[in-house]
Amino acid sequence: MVFEVEITEVTTKDIAKILHCTTRTAQRRISLLRDAYGMQKHQIVTLDRFCEYYGIEQKHVHIKHHG
């Protein structure tokens, strides 16, 4: 049995673009989010969690990561 799971990681660059702020402010915002959810620094912030915390409808946020 195979399960497909899509987890979209939100980076500080993504947050800066979405919230129209500097990279440093985005770092502070991601830190606040991690504190609110009791997350450690190494844990990724998902798009779901980001949208939930900032009250943004996920359908309005599309992140394209080029690899």
C-alpha positions in Angstrom: 0.0 0.0 0.0 1.3 3.4 -1.0 0.2 6.7 0.5 0.9 10.0 -1.2 1.3 12.9 1.1 2.1 16.5 0.0 3.7 18.7 2.7 4.6 22.1 1.6 7.3 23.7 3.7 7.1 27.5 4.1 10.4 29.3 4.1 11.3 32.7 5.4 11.5 33.9 1.8 8.0 32.7 1.2 6.7 34.5 4.3 8.4 37.7 3.2 6.7 37.6 -0.1 3.3 36.6 1.3 3.3 39.1 4.1 5.1 41.8 2.2 7.9 42.2 4.8 11.7 42.0 5.0 13.5 38.7 5.4 14.4 39.6 9.0 10.7 40.3 9.9 9.7 37.0 8.2 12.3 35.2 10.5 10.7 36.9 13.5 7.2 35.9 12.3 8.2 32.2 11.8 9.8 32.3 15.3 6.5 33.5 16.8 4.6 30.8 15.0 7.0 28.1 16.2 6.7 29.5 19.8 2.9 29.5 19.6 2.8 25.9 18.4 5.6 24.7 20.7 7.7 23.8 17.8 11.5 23.4 17.9 13.8 25.3 15.5 14.5 22.2 13.4 10.8 21.4 12.7 9.4 22.6 9.4 6.6 25.0 9.2 4.0 23.7 6.8 1.7 25.8 4.6 -1.3 24.5 6.6 0.1 25.6 9.9 1.2 29.0 8.5 -2.2 29.8 7.0 -3.9 28.7 10.2 -1.8 30.9 12.4 -2.0 34.0 10.2 -5.7 33.5 9.3 -5.0 33.2 5.6 -7.2 31.0 3.4 -4.8 28.4 2.0 -6.5 28.5 -1.4 -5.1 32.1 -1.8 -1.5 30.9 -1.2 0.5 29.0 -3.9 4.1 28.3 -3.3 6.4 27.2 -6.1 9.8 25.8 -5.1 12.3 25.3 -7.8 14.7 22.6 -7.2 
